[in-house]
Amino acid sequence: MERSTSRGERTQGIVPGRTWSPWPGRCRATAAGLLALVAAALPLPGGNARAQEPSLSSGQTVYVPVFSEVLFGDRSGSIPVRASVFVRNTDPNHAITITSNEYRDSSGKLLKNFVEKPVRVAPLATQHFDIPESDTSGHKAPSMLLRWTAERAVNAPLVQALMISVFEHQGISFVTEGRPIDPGTR
């Protein structure tokens, strides 16, 4: 339905029950159709979350990307960041045991093992490891290799690294997620 404005311009009005398009005679999409297209195009974390079952394992080695600084600008400036690594036991009934957590520099060289003796993580509990902002031994992109075991097959833990800093009144934070690099014992 076309309407005229007070200046004599012709506009297309919205008619109840009809689809409006800013491009008359071209593509007409309803809000529901557009929402369905957008939803179908969005990736789901870990693939199709509804079809994905929990990953069961009795142990794994998990590679965790960590950063000790973030580059910025056109020059070679960088912002040092603090890294906190969290091991979240996602099993509601059974504990896991962290047997080692190796901190490695950008070239892969072992710098430190954060676990001197095995650490038990209770069901649904979290263990935390911290790398201070002042620790530059890992260079720009260090990593951790975390090894865990369980007495039986359990839900695999969620391993995340949170990097955070404040620089010239500007906050920066981001998260990386660990990835199993061996199949472990199933």
Secondary structure, DSSP 4 states (H G I P E B T S, - for coil): -EEE-TTS-EEEPP-TTS---SSTTS----HHHHHHHHHHHSPPTTS-TTTPPPPEEEEEEEEEE--SEEEETTTTEEEE-EEEEEEE---SS--EEEEEEEEE-TT--EEEES-SS-EEE-TT-EEEEEE-TT--TT-SS-EEEEEEEEEEEEEPPEEEEEEEEEETTEEEEEEEE-EE-S----
